[in-house]
Amino acid sequence: FQARELDSTRLVIERRSKVRKVISEITELPNSHDTAHQIKAIRKKLDDLSKERESLGLRVSLGGNSWAENRRPRQLDTDSMLADESYIIGRDNEKERIIQLLLAP
């Protein structure tokens, strides 16, 4: 008789624990009022940013960087890259260190 009573008491305690856990999880969820308030605040911030963008004369560009795409590539001066190494004195350590930095994972 006592074993059955203890077993039923244990089951009641386990069920209560499960119910408490579910209730605590539900109460931790944000309620719809808080969510609506946050959405409203985000929309206001986006509107403010849009007005600021317009006042600065900025345009919306979707996809790509139109400034970079429309400009012509400039000619780079590459003469310094072709320097004769016999004229470079005292840079062996620096050169080796740069090579090691570039090759490091």
N, C-alpha and C positions, 0 to 999 in steps of 0.2 A: 504494500500500500504506500509506504513512504517513498519508494523508488519511483512510482508513477507520479506521485505528487511533486517530487523534485524534478522529474523530467518535464512535467507540464509547466512548472514554474520557470525552468530554463527556457522553454519554448516561448513563453510570454515575454521574458526579458529580451530574447533575441529579436522578437517581432517589434517590440518597443524601440529597440536600438535601430532597427532598419527604418522604422517610421520616422524617428528623430533625424536620421541621416538624410532621408529624402526631404523632409521639411526644411532642414538647414540648407540643403542645396537649392531648394526653390527660393528661399528668402534671400540667398546670395545673388540671384539673378537680378539684373537691372530692371526696374519697372518701366513701363512704356512712357510714363511722364518724364522720367529722367532721360530716356533715349530721345524722345521728341525734343526736349530742351537742348540736348547736345547737338542734334541735327540742325535746329534753328540757329544755334550759335555758329556752327560751321558754315551754314549758308550765308549768314551775315558777314563773316570774315571773308568768304569768297567774293561777295558783292563789294566789300570795301577794297579788296585787292584789285578787282576789276576796275573800279572807279579810279584807283591810284594808277593803274596801268594806262587807262585812257588819258588821265591828266598828264602823264609823262610822254604821251605820244607813241607808246609802244603798241605793236601789232601782235596778234595771235598767229603763230605759224605752227601748223600741225605737220609733223613728219619732216625731218631733215633740217639742216641749217641753211636757210636760203642765202644768207650773207656769204657763207663759205662756198656754197655751190655756184654762185653767180660771179665770183671774182676770178680773175685769171691767175693761174699759178705764176708766181714770180720766179725769175731766174736767180738761183742761189750762186753765190761766189764760192767756188770749190777749189780755188787755187791753194788755199791754206791746207787742204786735205792732201795735196799732192807734193808737199814739201819734201825736199831731199833730206833724208835722215842724217847725212854726213854733216849738215849745218847745225843740227840740234846737239847741244852740248849740255851734259849734266842733268838730263831728264830721264835717265834709265830707270831709276827707282820709281818715279812718278808714273812712268809709262807702264811698268810692270804692275804697279798697284791698280791702275785703272783697268788693265786687262783682267786682272784677278777679280775685281769688282763686277765687271761685265760678264764674266764667265761663271760667277758664283750662282748657285741655285736660289 
